[in-house]
Structure formats: structure tokens, C-alpha cells
């Protein structure tokens, strides 16, 4: 799409990090697309956890306005934290704007070992909660999973809210199961996620653009976050992004300053992300469509995708 279409009827917003009911979101893919179009978005990517909601880019339009919907996925990866001598789970988004789309078969080995380990991980969390006199059964979590097809900490949080242990999913995450909870258990102790560098390189090999997700989301200090960004950048080899305009960081000047400095230091491109899961959460409000255009420019320059201009 040429630049002169970008600002038709004020459409200049993008959101490259959204979740549907195929993983841990509350909206269907169709609902997300409809809501995004009504919101005036210009580009979105539905990036469910370790699966592809769509495999080819498409557009919807009305009255001269356009919304691009790009295939994407939020990959769980294993990252070794050298200062701690242990691994942790880090997320990388892959965007696949090439006209040929993405073939999920290219990632079968990346995804294949997740399911068995995931159940062991859920059991470990439930066992930890039991020591806190918080009673959540595997069957209760699986009941939520049956509605969505996905099982993870968000499903546990849903049950915690249902049973009155927390008022909201965010509160349940913060208090009991999230990365910043005092009872946090690293998934990499139970799930054999592929390594950060392996996933990042695979995304590029499959004509995708890798993006490091929510850098402050892994309970790392600033030095450790900088090390993580460096490792990601080494794997991306000049074709990578970072969630600079992450919705939860927009009001935090210190976090934004740090991420801007890291972006400049490593030459990573800015991405725009709401990480929207629930119906009451907004689409991304920071950044704009030019961030996506810059990703396309670099991908064409590096011959990751074909330059048809």
C-alpha cells in the first residue's frame, strides 16, 4: 500500500501485539478485526501464543479506509540469564508481511514439545498455590482451557478471579502467578521452549520480522535487560525490533527513556504493542504506522521480503 493511502480519514495507528480466543484473549479474530477497523487502526497483527491465527496478509476496506491484517505469532523462548545462572521465558513476536504469508509447518519443531511440558508447569503452579491455602484444581483450569483451546497462567488467573482470590486477572497475575509475583515459577523449568536466538533466526529465515516483546516483563534489572536486548540484536543481525511503544510503558518516562537509549544503541526498530487480551483493554495508542513502514523498508533492503515497489 502506498504512503498516500496511509492517512485516509486519519488512519495512522498500528498495533502489532494482540491476542484472540485462540490463545488467551477474549475476542474472536473477527471481533478484533471489526473493533480495530471501527477504532481507526491502519495495521494490526493478531499474535497468539505459539500459533498462527492467520497465515496470509489481507486488507479490509470501506469508504476509502484500509486496515491491513498481518500474520503474526508470539513465540515463547528460553533465555539464559548469565548473572543468575538460570534460564527464563522471553517472548519474541514474528510478523510475516510477505505476500506469500507464513507456513506453520516451518515451526513445527519449535512448537512440538510445548504441550506436554505446559501441563507439568500448570501443575507446579497449582501445587505452589495450594501451599498458600489457595485451592484451584487442574480440572477447573482445564474447563477454562476447553473454552479457548489454550492453557497457561491467564487461565489460572481466570479461575482465581472466579473463586474470589483476586478481583481482576491483572491482580491475580501480580499477586500469585505473574512474573513479578513473589511466587513466580519459571516456565523453562518445565517446558522445553526453543532458544531465543534459534527462534529469532527462524523467523527471519521464514521471511518474518522478529520483535523483542515487553523488555520489562521478565523480572530483570536494567543491566540484565540490556544484556537481553544485546543477545536478541545479535541473533536478529540488523533486522529486528523492540516494543518501544508498549501500552503499559507509555506513561512511564524512565522506562521509555531507557528503551529509547537501547533502541539507539543497537539500531533496533520501534514496534507498537497493546498486548491486548481483554475486551476492556484499548488498542495501542503510542507510535504510528510509520513504524511498520520502516520494518517493511528494512526487510526489503535486506531482501527478507521481495521489493515490489
Order of alpha helices (4+ residues) and beta strands (2+ residues): beta-alpha-beta-beta-beta-beta-alpha-alpha-alpha-alpha-alpha-alpha-beta-alpha-beta-alpha-beta-alpha
